[in-house]
Amino acid sequence: MGWGIWGEGGLRGRKAGGLHQSLSEQRAVSRSKAKCTVAPAPEATRLLSELMSALGTKLGSIRIGVHSVQVFGGSRALPVCRGLTGPDVLGKAPPGMTSVIPCRLASALWLLLWLAAAAHAGDPTPAWQPLGRGVEYAALRPAPRFGSGEVQVVRIDPKLARLRAVMSSALDRKPRTAGAFCDSQHLLAAINLGMFLDDHVSNVGYARAGSHLNHGRWVQKYKSVLVFGPKRPGLKAAALLDLDATGTQARLDDYETVVQNLRLIRAPGQSTWGPQPKRWSEAAVAMDNRGRILFLFARAPHSMSEFNQMVLALPLGIVAAMHVEGGPEASLSLRGPLRLDFNGSFETGFIDNDSIVEQWPIPNVLSVVSEP
């Protein structure tokens, strides 16, 4: 996906309804010599609400029956737990479907513990590792319904760390890997600046850094723009803006660096893509609800809609995001305390496998500079 102009998908979504209960108080059932005893509905609802609050999600709806317990979070779906009589079964259903556990649970406490473990496994608290002042890294494992693989995240506080757009057009016009950019330009981390044109130099969207103009044409379908390097006091150090939002155009001249790309998520955290069959490894840049800039990388392929829902469900507080590359050219490199180079592989219709094991050269990167 080195070059090309992609259309923006439509916004689709759904949210859980109200609270539903279908459990008679202290109901116990005996079938095939197996008993399933659960707590009274009000008590179970209270315990589940407290649990989900601790896990960082809201109780959207709950259905508790003799043979099933279904819990739906307001921000994401928790696994459905279903007890079966007969032989004990512990299995994993396809992503998004039900999981099966034995019916021989002594009490609702077992159910709560299982739900806590299942929810935590798919939505962990990030273990952030510092890379430098205002820069940290974590590898997050999404909920099982999004499949296997991790999301690599570099989180940058632009008030403490300096962002830099490194463009080959301002150097020697030669592409190099993200890792090579880090080594030659003394960068703490680097990700794709954006997709590039067939000249293998120019960003598809508008891109300038200071007085250097990499590409001077604005792409009408591209609705995200990253700005940083304020020219006057009182401005945010960096921001990921929606070009169709009121006042955005007037703010662009206030910043030294302006980079336009394809929008994934519009503020305040709404996916702009509907379902689609194409999937690829993904590199993206996002902003959280505290104004920090995130470099996101996922080698496992997803559609854009799936990727958006996946990162919105992570404990990152993402409010906006833009696509910067997909497939084998998607790259992320780290230096400093960690030396890591990530590269994509899968892209529908181009490389339909996971065979690419090294980074491909790219012309431009968005980076954070190594500073004392």
Backbone hydrogen bonds, N-H to C=O, Kabsch-Sander energy under -0.5 kcal/mol:
donor,donor_aa,acceptor,acceptor_aa,energy
6,W,4,G,-0.5
12,R,10,G,-0.5
20,H,62,I,-0.7
22,S,64,I,-0.8
24,S,22,S,-0.5
27,R,24,S,-1.3
29,V,36,C,-0.7
31,R,29,V,-0.5
31,R,34,A,-1.9
34,A,31,R,-1.5
36,C,29,V,-1.0
37,T,105,L,-1.0
38,V,27,R,-0.7
38,V,36,C,-0.5
44,A,40,P,-2.9
45,T,41,A,-2.7
46,R,42,P,-2.2
47,L,43,E,-2.7
48,L,44,A,-2.7
49,S,45,T,-2.4
50,E,46,R,-2.4
51,L,47,L,-2.5
52,M,48,L,-2.9
53,S,49,S,-2.1
54,A,50,E,-2.0
55,L,51,L,-1.6
56,G,53,S,-1.0
57,T,52,M,-2.8
60,G,58,K,-0.9
60,G,72,F,-2.0
61,S,72,F,-2.0
63,R,70,Q,-3.2
65,G,63,R,-0.5
65,G,68,S,-3.8
69,V,81,C,-2.9
70,Q,63,R,-3.7
72,F,61,S,-2.9
73,G,76,R,-1.0
74,G,58,K,-3.4
78,L,71,V,-0.6
81,C,69,V,-2.2
82,R,80,V,-0.5
82,R,99,S,-1.0
83,G,67,H,-0.8
84,L,101,I,-0.8
91,G,100,V,-1.7
93,A,91,G,-0.5
97,M,94,P,-2.5
99,S,80,V,-2.3
100,V,91,G,-1.1
101,I,82,R,-1.7
103,C,84,L,-1.2
105,L,103,C,-2.7
106,A,104,R,-0.5
110,W,107,S,-0.8
111,L,107,S,-1.0
112,L,108,A,-2.6
113,L,109,L,-2.7
114,W,110,W,-2.4
115,L,111,L,-2.7
116,A,112,L,-2.5
117,A,113,L,-2.4
118,A,114,W,-2.8
119,A,115,L,-2.8
120,H,116,A,-2.5
121,A,117,A,-2.3
122,G,118,A,-1.2
123,D,119,A,-1.0
128,W,126,P,-1.0
129,Q,137,Y,-3.0
131,L,135,V,-2.7
132,G,135,V,-1.5
135,V,132,G,-2.2
136,E,155,R,-2.1
137,Y,129,Q,-2.5
138,A,153,V,-2.2
140,L,138,A,-0.5
140,L,151,V,-2.7
146,F,143,A,-2.3
147,G,144,P,-2.1
151,V,140,L,-3.1
152,Q,150,E,-0.6
152,Q,297,F,-3.0
153,V,138,A,-2.7
154,V,295,F,-2.1
155,R,136,E,-3.0
155,R,153,V,-0.5
156,I,293,I,-2.8
157,D,134,G,-2.8
160,L,157,D,-2.0
161,A,157,D,-2.3
163,L,161,A,-0.6
164,R,367,S,-2.6
166,V,164,R,-0.7
166,V,365,V,-2.6
167,M,165,A,-0.6
168,S,363,P,-1.9
170,A,167,M,-1.6
171,L,168,S,-1.1
173,R,168,S,-3.2
176,R,362,I,-2.3
181,F,177,T,-2.3
182,C,178,A,-2.2
183,D,179,G,-2.2
184,S,180,A,-2.6
185,Q,181,F,-2.4
186,H,182,C,-0.9
187,L,182,C,-1.8
188,L,368,V,-2.5
189,A,368,V,-1.2
190,A,333,S,-2.0
191,I,366,L,-2.5
192,N,331,S,-0.9
193,L,364,N,-1.6
196,F,2,G,-2.8
197,L,202,S,-2.9
200,H,197,L,-2.1
204,V,195,M,-2.6
207,A,215,H,-2.4
208,R,258,V,-2.2
209,A,212,H,-2.6
210,G,256,E,-2.1
212,H,209,A,-1.9
213,L,211,S,-0.5
214,N,207,A,-1.9
214,N,212,H,-0.7
215,H,207,A,-1.9
220,Q,218,W,-0.6
222,Y,219,V,-1.2
223,K,221,K,-0.7
224,S,261,N,-1.8
225,V,241,L,-2.0
226,L,259,V,-2.9
227,V,239,A,-2.7
228,F,257,T,-1.7
229,G,237,A,-1.5
231,K,254,D,-2.8
235,L,232,R,-0.9
239,A,227,V,-2.4
241,L,225,V,-3.1
241,L,239,A,-0.6
243,L,223,K,-3.0
243,L,241,L,-0.6
245,A,242,D,-1.8
248,T,245,A,-1.7
251,R,247,G,-0.7
251,R,248,T,-1.5
252,L,248,T,-0.8
252,L,249,Q,-0.8
254,D,251,R,-1.5
255,Y,252,L,-1.5
256,E,229,G,-2.7
257,T,228,F,-2.4
258,V,208,R,-2.2
259,V,226,L,-2.3
260,Q,206,Y,-3.2
261,N,224,S,-2.3
262,L,323,H,-0.6
264,L,321,A,-2.4
265,I,321,A,-2.0
266,R,270,Q,-2.8
269,G,266,R,-1.5
269,G,319,V,-1.8
270,Q,266,R,-3.0
271,S,269,G,-0.5
272,T,264,L,-2.4
280,W,302,H,-1.7
281,S,346,F,-2.3
282,E,298,A,-2.6
283,A,325,E,-2.5
284,A,296,L,-2.5
285,V,322,M,-2.4
286,A,294,L,-2.6
287,M,320,A,-2.3
288,D,292,R,-2.3
289,N,317,G,-1.4
291,G,288,D,-2.0
293,I,156,I,-2.2
294,L,286,A,-3.1
295,F,154,V,-2.7
296,L,284,A,-3.1
296,L,294,L,-0.6
297,F,152,Q,-2.0
298,A,282,E,-2.6
302,H,280,W,-1.7
307,F,303,S,-2.7
308,N,304,M,-2.4
309,Q,305,S,-2.2
310,M,306,E,-2.4
311,V,307,F,-2.6
312,L,308,N,-2.3
313,A,309,Q,-1.3
314,L,310,M,-0.6
316,L,314,L,-2.4
317,G,314,L,-0.7
319,V,287,M,-2.8
320,A,287,M,-1.3
321,A,265,I,-2.0
322,M,285,V,-2.8
323,H,262,L,-2.7
324,V,283,A,-2.4
325,E,283,A,-1.5
327,G,281,S,-1.9
329,E,326,G,-0.7
330,A,327,G,-1.5
332,L,342,F,-1.8
333,S,190,A,-2.4
334,L,340,L,-3.0
335,R,188,L,-3.0
338,L,335,R,-0.7
340,L,334,L,-1.3
340,L,338,L,-0.5
342,F,332,L,-3.6
344,G,330,A,-2.1
347,E,351,I,-2.6
348,T,279,R,-2.6
350,F,347,E,-2.5
351,I,347,E,-1.6
353,N,351,I,-1.1
360,W,328,P,-0.6
362,I,176,R,-2.6
365,V,166,V,-2.6
366,L,191,I,-3.0
367,S,164,R,-2.6
368,V,189,A,-1.9
369,V,162,R,-2.6
370,S,186,H,-1.6
371,E,369,V,-0.6
